[in-house]
Amino acid sequence: MTTAIATLSKPSATLIAAALAAVYLVWGSTYLAIRFALVSLPPFFQMGSRFIVAGVLLMAFLKLRGEKAPNFQKESNASDAEPWYWRNALVIGTLMLGGGMGLVGVASQTIGSGLIATFIAIVPMMVALIGLPFGKRPSKLEIVGMLIGFGGVIFLVQGKSFSVSTVGLLAMFGATLSWSVGSVLQTTKLPLAPGPMGFASEMLCGGAVLLAISLAVGEKISWPLDTRALLAWGYLVVFGSLVAFSAYLFLLANVSPALATSYAFVNPVIALLLGAWLGGEVVQKSEWLACGVILFGVLMFFAARLKSPSQDAPKK
């Protein structure tokens, strides 16, 4: 969701810091919120309803601002790409939200939120690998960071949390792969509608796919709804899908891509601390070490990107 602050030509350092804090803290806390919501709301239904509601709210807000939703048919003054925006939103929404976030919900049933966030930290590196056929070549320093990060993941999955949950492990591999493929396609072959309208259409399509999966697998809501689960779901809709994304759009427009996407190595730290503090999650010593290795690799990867401002990473 765009806001008036996104149009400022020279945003203050305070405004930039506030936007970074929103992306770091809110997105870092969403993994624990997903786990809390699972008490009453099963994974695919939880994610699908979240994105449908957020997509409707965002689309309505943009329409009130006078912005136009993508058309299914090309108008005389429309670009050649416009008739395909909804198709692209369906494909990207299926991959990034249906596969990516849906499988994160599945994994959250058996794996701690902090470890999930750390696993997801390798997504920018996976995107770099998948982007190779599209002519995007990583630098030597990026390659070193990728090797360290992936080595840390191999170390991480040997720990107790992942080794006792084959379903959770497979779900995380599927989630990161699906999100990464969707991210590459979105920036190469299947662009969304410009601006936040594209994200709104992605949420609507992805949410619909998630609800269809929920219906197909026969998910059941646990009644009566747990108060904490309902509050967590509302937090995901308002803060996770709307507020933090608004801050992210502002950052993309006003700071370097490397700084805007630095959430990739900050979110896991937030998630690990919140999981241990509020969620009572236990992280083994070997898992803490693996998390440190992964975050070091991600930090090195982003350090290389700071040297190459043209490089970008996918949004959350």
C-alpha positions as CSV (number, residue, x, y, z in Angstrom):
1,M,0.0,0.0,0.0
2,T,1.5,3.3,-1.0
3,T,1.4,6.2,1.3
4,A,2.0,9.9,1.0
5,I,5.5,9.5,2.4
6,A,6.5,7.4,-0.6
7,T,6.3,10.6,-2.8
8,L,8.6,12.7,-0.8
9,S,11.7,13.7,-2.8
10,K,14.0,13.9,0.2
11,P,12.8,11.7,3.0
12,S,14.3,12.4,6.4
13,A,16.7,10.0,8.1
14,T,14.1,9.5,10.8
15,L,11.5,8.4,8.2
16,I,13.9,6.0,6.7
17,A,14.8,4.6,10.1
18,A,11.1,4.2,10.9
19,A,10.5,2.3,7.7
20,L,13.4,0.0,8.3
21,A,12.3,-0.7,11.8
22,A,8.8,-1.6,10.5
23,V,10.2,-4.1,8.0
24,Y,12.7,-5.5,10.4
25,L,10.5,-5.9,13.5
26,V,7.1,-6.6,11.8
27,W,8.4,-9.1,9.3
28,G,10.7,-10.6,11.9
29,S,7.7,-11.2,14.1
30,T,5.3,-12.7,11.5
31,Y,6.8,-16.2,11.9
32,L,5.8,-16.4,15.5
33,A,2.4,-14.9,14.7
34,I,1.8,-17.7,12.1
35,R,2.6,-20.3,14.8
36,F,0.2,-18.6,17.3
37,A,-2.6,-18.5,14.6
38,L,-2.2,-22.2,13.9
39,V,-3.9,-23.0,17.3
40,S,-7.3,-22.4,15.6
41,L,-6.5,-21.8,11.9
42,P,-4.9,-24.5,9.8
43,P,-2.0,-23.4,7.6
44,F,-3.5,-23.1,4.1
45,F,-6.8,-21.6,5.4
46,Q,-4.9,-19.2,7.7
47,M,-2.7,-17.9,4.8
48,G,-5.5,-17.9,2.2
49,S,-7.9,-15.9,4.4
50,R,-5.1,-13.5,5.4
51,F,-4.1,-12.6,1.9
52,I,-7.7,-12.4,0.6
53,V,-8.7,-9.9,3.3
54,A,-5.4,-8.0,2.9
55,G,-5.8,-7.9,-0.9
56,V,-9.4,-6.7,-0.7
57,L,-8.5,-4.0,1.8
58,L,-5.5,-2.9,-0.4
59,M,-7.5,-2.9,-3.6
60,A,-10.3,-0.9,-2.0
61,F,-7.9,1.6,-0.6
62,L,-6.2,2.1,-4.0
63,K,-9.6,2.4,-5.8
64,L,-10.6,5.1,-3.4
65,R,-7.4,6.9,-4.2
66,G,-8.4,6.8,-7.9
67,E,-6.0,4.1,-9.0
68,K,-7.2,1.7,-11.7
69,A,-7.2,-2.1,-11.3
70,P,-5.6,-4.2,-14.1
71,N,-8.1,-5.0,-17.0
72,F,-8.7,-8.4,-18.4
73,Q,-9.1,-6.9,-21.9
74,K,-6.8,-4.5,-23.5
75,E,-8.0,-0.9,-24.0
76,S,-6.8,1.4,-26.8
77,N,-4.5,3.3,-24.5
78,A,-3.2,0.3,-22.5
79,S,0.1,-1.4,-22.8
80,D,0.5,-4.8,-24.5
81,A,1.2,-6.3,-21.1
82,E,-1.9,-5.2,-19.3
83,P,-4.3,-8.0,-20.4
84,W,-1.8,-10.5,-18.9
85,Y,-1.4,-8.9,-15.5
86,W,-4.1,-11.0,-13.9
87,R,-2.7,-14.2,-15.5
88,N,0.8,-13.2,-14.2
89,A,-0.7,-12.5,-10.7
90,L,-2.2,-15.9,-10.7
91,V,1.0,-17.7,-11.5
92,I,3.2,-15.5,-9.2
93,G,0.6,-15.7,-6.4
94,T,0.4,-19.5,-6.7
95,L,4.2,-19.8,-6.5
96,M,5.1,-17.2,-3.9
97,L,2.0,-17.2,-1.7
98,G,0.4,-20.6,-2.5
99,G,3.6,-22.6,-2.4
100,G,5.9,-20.3,-0.5
101,M,3.7,-19.0,2.4
102,G,1.4,-22.1,2.4
103,L,4.3,-24.5,3.0
104,V,5.8,-22.1,5.6
105,G,2.5,-22.6,7.4
106,V,2.8,-26.4,7.1
107,A,6.4,-26.3,8.4
108,S,5.4,-24.0,11.3
109,Q,3.3,-26.9,12.8
110,T,6.5,-28.8,13.7
111,I,9.4,-26.4,13.5
112,G,10.2,-23.3,15.5
113,S,9.5,-19.9,14.0
114,G,13.1,-18.7,14.5
115,L,14.6,-21.6,12.6
116,I,12.1,-21.2,9.8
117,A,13.0,-17.5,9.5
118,T,16.7,-18.5,9.3
119,F,16.1,-21.1,6.7
120,I,14.2,-18.5,4.6
121,A,17.2,-16.1,4.8
122,I,18.8,-18.0,2.0
123,V,16.0,-17.0,-0.5
124,P,18.0,-14.1,-2.0
125,M,20.9,-16.5,-2.7
126,M,18.5,-19.0,-4.2
127,V,17.1,-16.3,-6.4
128,A,20.6,-15.4,-7.6
129,L,21.2,-19.1,-8.6
130,I,17.8,-19.4,-10.4
131,G,18.5,-16.1,-12.2
132,L,21.6,-17.5,-13.9
133,P,19.7,-18.6,-17.0
134,F,18.3,-15.1,-17.3
135,G,21.8,-13.6,-17.5
136,K,22.1,-12.5,-13.9
137,R,25.7,-13.4,-12.8
138,P,26.7,-13.2,-9.2
139,S,30.0,-11.7,-8.2
140,K,32.8,-13.7,-6.6
141,L,32.0,-12.3,-3.1
142,E,28.3,-13.2,-3.6
143,I,29.3,-16.7,-4.6
144,V,31.4,-17.1,-1.4
145,G,28.5,-15.8,0.7
146,M,26.1,-18.2,-1.1
147,L,28.4,-21.2,-0.4
148,I,28.7,-20.2,3.3
149,G,24.9,-19.7,3.6
150,F,24.0,-23.0,1.9
151,G,26.6,-24.8,4.0
152,G,24.9,-23.4,7.1
153,V,21.6,-24.7,5.9
154,I,23.0,-28.2,5.5
155,F,24.4,-27.9,9.1
156,L,21.0,-26.6,10.3
157,V,18.9,-29.4,8.9
158,Q,21.1,-31.9,10.8
159,G,19.8,-30.5,14.1
160,K,17.0,-32.0,16.2
161,S,14.2,-29.6,15.0
162,F,14.5,-30.5,11.4
163,S,15.7,-34.2,11.7
164,V,12.6,-35.2,13.7
165,S,10.2,-33.5,11.2
166,T,10.6,-34.8,7.7
167,V,7.4,-33.1,6.6
168,G,8.6,-29.8,8.0
169,L,11.9,-30.1,6.3
170,L,10.4,-30.9,2.9
171,A,7.9,-28.1,3.4
172,M,10.7,-25.6,3.9
173,F,12.7,-26.7,0.9
174,G,9.5,-26.5,-1.2
175,A,8.6,-23.1,0.3
176,T,12.0,-21.5,-0.4
177,L,12.2,-23.0,-3.9
178,S,8.6,-21.9,-4.8
179,W,9.1,-18.4,-3.5
180,S,12.5,-18.1,-5.3
181,V,11.1,-19.2,-8.7
182,G,8.2,-16.9,-8.3
183,S,10.5,-14.0,-7.5
184,V,12.6,-14.6,-10.6
185,L,9.7,-14.9,-12.9
186,Q,8.1,-11.8,-11.5
187,T,11.2,-9.7,-12.4
188,T,11.8,-11.3,-15.7
189,K,9.0,-13.1,-17.7
190,L,5.8,-12.4,-15.7
191,P,5.6,-8.8,-14.4
192,L,2.8,-7.7,-12.2
193,A,0.8,-4.6,-12.6
194,P,2.8,-1.5,-11.7
195,G,3.0,-0.4,-8.0
196,P,0.9,-1.7,-5.2
197,M,-2.0,-2.6,-7.5
198,G,0.2,-5.5,-8.7
199,F,0.8,-6.7,-5.1
200,A,-3.0,-6.5,-4.4
201,S,-3.8,-8.6,-7.4
202,E,-1.1,-11.1,-6.3
203,M,-2.6,-11.4,-2.8
204,L,-6.1,-11.9,-4.2
205,C,-5.0,-14.6,-6.6
206,G,-2.6,-16.3,-4.2
207,G,-5.2,-16.2,-1.4
208,A,-7.8,-17.8,-3.7
209,V,-5.3,-20.6,-4.5
210,L,-4.5,-21.2,-0.8
211,L,-8.2,-21.4,0.1
212,A,-8.8,-23.9,-2.8
213,I,-5.9,-26.0,-1.4
214,S,-7.4,-25.8,2.1
215,L,-10.7,-27.0,0.8
216,A,-9.1,-29.8,-1.2
217,V,-7.2,-31.2,1.7
218,G,-10.1,-30.9,4.1
219,E,-8.7,-28.4,6.6
220,K,-10.9,-27.7,9.6
221,I,-11.0,-24.6,11.8
222,S,-10.8,-25.3,15.5
223,W,-13.9,-23.9,17.2
224,P,-14.2,-21.8,19.3
225,L,-11.5,-19.6,18.0
226,D,-8.6,-19.0,20.3
227,T,-8.3,-15.4,21.2
228,R,-4.5,-15.3,20.7
229,A,-4.9,-17.1,17.4
230,L,-7.4,-14.5,16.2
231,L,-5.3,-11.6,17.3
232,A,-2.2,-13.1,15.6
233,W,-4.2,-13.5,12.3
234,G,-5.3,-9.9,12.5
235,Y,-1.7,-8.8,13.1
236,L,-0.6,-10.7,10.0
237,V,-3.3,-9.0,7.9
238,V,-2.8,-5.5,9.1
239,F,0.9,-5.3,10.0
240,G,2.4,-8.2,8.1
241,S,0.7,-7.7,4.7
242,L,-0.2,-4.0,4.7
243,V,1.9,-1.8,7.0
244,A,5.3,-3.5,6.5
245,F,4.8,-3.8,2.8
246,S,4.0,-0.1,2.6
247,A,7.2,0.6,4.5
248,Y,9.0,-1.7,2.1
249,L,7.7,0.1,-1.0
250,F,8.8,3.4,0.5
251,L,12.3,2.0,1.1
252,L,12.6,0.7,-2.5
253,A,11.8,4.1,-3.8
254,N,14.1,6.0,-1.5
255,V,17.2,3.9,-0.5
256,S,19.5,1.4,-2.2
257,P,18.1,-2.0,-3.1
258,A,20.6,-3.7,-0.8
259,L,19.5,-1.6,2.2
260,A,15.8,-2.1,1.4
261,T,16.2,-5.9,1.2
262,S,18.5,-6.1,4.2
263,Y,15.6,-7.6,6.2
264,A,16.8,-11.0,4.9
265,F,19.5,-11.2,7.5
266,V,17.8,-9.1,10.2
267,N,14.4,-10.9,10.3
268,P,15.9,-14.3,11.5
269,V,17.6,-12.6,14.4
270,I,14.3,-11.0,15.5
271,A,12.4,-14.3,14.9
272,L,14.9,-16.3,16.9
273,L,14.8,-13.9,19.9
274,L,11.0,-13.6,19.8
275,G,10.5,-17.4,19.5
276,A,12.7,-18.0,22.5
277,W,11.2,-15.2,24.6
278,L,7.5,-15.3,23.8
279,G,7.1,-18.7,22.1
280,G,9.1,-20.8,24.5
281,E,11.0,-22.3,21.6
282,V,14.2,-24.2,22.4
283,V,17.1,-23.9,20.0
284,Q,19.9,-26.4,20.4
285,K,23.5,-25.2,20.5
286,S,24.3,-26.7,17.2
287,E,21.3,-25.0,15.7
288,W,22.4,-21.6,17.0
289,L,25.8,-22.2,15.4
290,A,24.2,-23.1,12.1
291,C,22.0,-20.0,12.3
292,G,25.2,-17.9,12.8
293,V,26.8,-19.5,9.8
294,I,23.8,-18.8,7.6
295,L,23.5,-15.2,8.7
296,F,27.2,-14.7,8.1
297,G,26.8,-16.0,4.6
298,V,23.8,-13.8,4.0
299,L,25.6,-10.7,5.4
300,M,28.6,-11.4,3.0
301,F,26.1,-11.8,0.1
302,F,24.6,-8.4,0.9
303,A,27.9,-6.8,1.4
304,A,28.7,-7.8,-2.2
305,R,25.4,-6.2,-3.3
306,L,26.3,-2.9,-1.6
307,K,29.3,-2.8,-3.9
308,S,26.9,-3.4,-6.9
309,P,23.8,-1.1,-6.3
310,S,22.1,-2.4,-9.5
311,Q,21.7,-5.8,-8.0
312,D,18.3,-6.4,-6.4
313,A,16.7,-9.0,-4.2
314,P,13.1,-10.2,-4.0
315,K,10.5,-8.6,-1.7
316,K,9.2,-10.6,1.3
